[in-house]
């Protein structure tokens, strides 16, 4: 005999599980607003970094061609920061893309469309790392890996678009520098920034803020 009560209980349990787990990954209005604010703010930083990039990168490149990719990792911090704060699928990609769009609109020496394309690729690099950990682990090592992933994406994109046909040594130095720079600058600084904002009470509406303040 078909037990409808058992089936109903199973459906209810399944529905309850969906309801309790789904909101963790569902975007709220405040998520969109804060991710956008982070993207705009960091986009201004991206633009400013581009203004001073020549004097900063020239001596580093002269020291070892390809090493300039390490400080270039400043341009991948938005995605990691957005991901760590919002903790939702797509947050890293969205925040990095907004930052790139803002930088392009203010005025980028590399061209608007290419700047936006770079933001898309770099944001995806960080996003994939957070996705690998199923958007559940936001500790320091994961932040470093997300920064490294964004740095690797930046290196691949740059080597394809800007340094096509580069010598193997240059490509290796550039890639390694981008990964290390991404981990330390984008991953490390973003993680420290989140902790600072949380301690200041600016992230009380986010798990990132409540988690730290209850420790």
Secondary structure by P-SEA (a helix, b strand, c coil): cccaaaaaaaaaaaaaaaaaccccccccaaaaaaaaaaaaaaaaaaaaaaaaccccaaaaaaaccccccccccccaaaaaaaaaaccccaaaaaaaaaaaaaaaaacccccaaaaaaaaaaaaaaaaaaaaaaccccccaaaaaaaaaaaaaaaaaaaaacccccccaaaaaaaaaaaaaaaacaaaaaaaaaaaaaaaaccccccaaaaaaaac
